[in-house]
Amino acid sequence: MTRARTMAQHIGADGIISENEDIFEEDFTVDANNNMVLAGPVTIPNITINGNLNVIQVLNVTTEMNIGANGSLNMVG
């Protein structure tokens, strides 16, 4: 698994803070019944969304984006 695909979680006094790389080398999938957030600008080769994905700022998909029947994409900023 590449460094960009691995999202690190840091637990602090105020809760959980997640971080992501700005360029993913591998595809990104949001499974059904899952909620995820990506901080942009971020570039990903392929995205499959079967759950809920919230993107802050810019999302670049270089090949293909698939949003399933129950998937949702929310872009903020």
Helices and strands as residue ranges (DSSP letters): E 8-12, E 15-19, E 28-30, E 35-39, E 42-49, E 52-56, E 59-67, E 72-76
